[in-house]
Amino acid sequence: MEKGAHVLAESELGPVTITADALAQIVGHVLAESYGVVGTSGRRPLRLLTRSKLTDGVAVKRGASGLEIDVKVVVEYGLKLAEVAATVRSRVSYEVARITGLPIAAVTVHIDGARKS
């Protein structure tokens, strides 16, 4: 099994796995559709959300009780930051669990800025 891969299912024919990068892409799609999120910040400083760089600002690792997901986002100026963060946390947790069936241990949202879009 590839390092960083997570087992989705096993059968007599072998395991079905998903990589951390594929999980980060799923999270990126959720962020792109989330109300109040206008960008991410990752390896580069602020990036507006585009389909080509969905994994910037997203980190996924395996924890003892499930996936631990960290996201670094830039939110729309003027919105309540706590509400945007709570919505992002809820949507990311729900969608990743729904799509993959993997347990989610934590979703940590880091707000790295506010920007008028």
MORAGI-V489288 format. One record per helix or strand. SS is the DSSP state (helix for helix, strand for strand). FROM is the first residue (numbers start at 0). LEN is the number of residues. If there is no record, write none. Layout:
BEGIN
<<SS	FROM	LEN> <SS	FROM	LEN>>
END
This chain:
BEGIN
<<strand	4	7> <strand	13	6> <helix	19	13> <strand	36	4> <strand	46	2> <helix	50	3> <strand	57	5> <strand	66	10> <helix	80	20> <strand	103	12>>
END
